[in-house]
Amino acid sequence: MCQHMIESRKKKGGIIINVGSIEAVLPFKKGMVHYDASKAGVIGLTRGLARDFGDKGFRINALLPGGIVTQGTKGAATEFFKGNIGLAKAGYDFMARLPMGRVGKPDEVARAALFLACDLSSYVTGALLAVDGGFLSA
C-alpha cells in the first residue's frame, strides 16, 4: 500500500500513517514472537520510507498503540472469566505498568492519527508515536 501511495502521488507528496504496536519496542506477552517481529518490520518500513521519500514531500510516521480496548482485548477478558486464570497475571502485570492507570479507547488512537495527518505535525516524519498510557515509559 505504501508503494502504491508513493507511486500514485510521487509529484504531490502525501502522508502515510502506519500502525505498529508497543510490542515491537518492548515485547511483553509470551508467545507473540511472530507478532513482535512483524510490528518491528512496520517500524523499519516507516523509518526507511521517511528517509527515502521525505525530500519528495512525503511524511511517513507510525502509531504504536498499546493497551487499547479492542475486540481482541475484550476476548481475552471473556477467556479470563471463563476460567483461563493464566490471563489474570498477564493482565495484572500489564495494568501495573500503566502510569495512567487505565486502558485506552480506540478514539484516542484515532486522535493521534489525526494529529499526524494534519499540518500540526508538518515537521514530523519517521516518528513513532506511542499511544500507550505511558506503558513504554514505565
C-alpha positions in Angstrom: 0.0 0.0 0.0 2.8 2.4 0.8 4.5 1.7 -2.6 1.2 2.3 -4.4 0.6 5.6 -2.5 4.1 6.9 -3.2 3.9 5.9 -6.8 0.5 7.4 -7.4 1.4 10.7 -5.7 5.1 11.0 -6.5 4.7 14.5 -7.8 2.4 15.7 -5.0 3.7 14.0 -1.8 1.4 12.9 0.9 1.0 11.5 4.4 1.3 7.8 5.3 0.5 6.6 8.8 1.5 3.0 9.5 0.2 1.2 12.6 2.6 -0.9 14.6 2.4 -1.8 18.3 4.3 -1.2 21.5 5.1 -4.9 21.3 7.6 -4.0 18.6 9.6 -1.9 21.1 9.1 -3.9 24.3 7.8 -7.4 23.8 5.6 -8.1 26.8 3.4 -11.1 26.2 4.9 -14.5 25.8 4.1 -16.4 22.6 3.9 -13.3 20.4 7.3 -13.5 18.7 5.7 -13.6 15.2 3.6 -10.5 16.0 6.5 -8.7 17.6 8.7 -9.3 14.6 6.0 -8.1 12.1 5.4 -4.9 14.1 9.2 -4.3 14.3 9.1 -4.5 10.5 6.5 -1.8 10.4 8.9 0.5 12.3 11.7 -0.3 9.8 9.5 0.3 6.9 8.2 3.6 8.3 11.6 5.0 9.0 13.2 3.7 5.7 10.4 5.2 3.6 10.5 8.5 5.6 14.3 8.7 4.9 13.9 7.9 1.2 10.8 10.0 0.4 10.9 12.9 2.8 12.5 15.1 0.2 9.7 14.2 -2.2 7.0 15.7 0.0 6.0 12.6 2.0 5.6 12.5 5.7 5.6 8.9 6.9 5.1 8.1 10.6 3.9 5.2 12.7 1.4 4.9 15.6 2.3 2.4 18.3 -0.9 1.6 20.2 -0.8 -0.4 23.4 -3.4 -1.3 26.0 -6.3 -0.3 23.9 -9.8 -1.7 24.3 -10.4 -3.8 21.1 -12.3 -6.9 20.2 -9.1 -8.9 21.0 -8.7 -7.4 24.5 -12.4 -8.0 25.1 -12.0 -11.6 24.0 -9.1 -12.0 26.5 -11.3 -10.7 29.3 -14.0 -13.2 28.3 -11.5 -16.0 28.4 -10.4 -15.0 31.9 -13.9 -15.0 33.1 -14.4 -18.5 31.6 -11.6 -19.7 33.9 -8.3 -19.0 32.0 -6.5 -17.9 35.1 -3.2 -17.5 33.3 -4.6 -14.3 31.8 -5.0 -12.8 35.2 -1.3 -12.5 35.9 -0.6 -11.1 32.4 -3.5 -8.6 32.8 -2.3 -7.6 36.3 1.3 -7.1 35.2 0.2 -5.0 32.2 -2.1 -2.8 34.2 0.5 -2.3 36.9 2.8 -0.8 34.3 0.4 1.8 33.1 1.2 5.2 34.7 -2.2 6.5 33.6 -3.9 3.5 35.4 -6.3 2.7 32.7 -6.6 1.2 29.2 -7.1 3.4 26.2 -10.0 3.9 23.9 -9.9 3.4 20.1 -10.8 7.1 19.6 -7.6 8.1 21.5 -5.6 6.3 18.8 -7.7 8.0 16.1 -6.9 11.4 17.6 -3.2 10.7 17.4 -3.6 9.7 13.8 -5.5 12.9 13.1 -2.5 14.9 14.6 -0.1 13.0 12.3 -2.4 13.6 9.3 -2.8 17.4 9.8 -0.5 20.4 9.4 0.1 20.5 13.2 2.7 17.8 12.5 4.2 19.4 9.4 7.8 18.8 10.6 7.3 15.2 11.8 8.4 12.3 9.7 9.9 8.9 10.6 8.5 9.2 14.0 7.0 6.6 16.3 4.1 7.9 18.3 3.3 5.6 21.2 -0.4 5.8 22.3 0.0 3.6 25.3 -0.9 5.4 28.6 2.8 5.6 29.4 3.5 1.8 29.2 6.8 2.2 27.4 8.0 4.8 30.0 7.3 2.6 33.0 
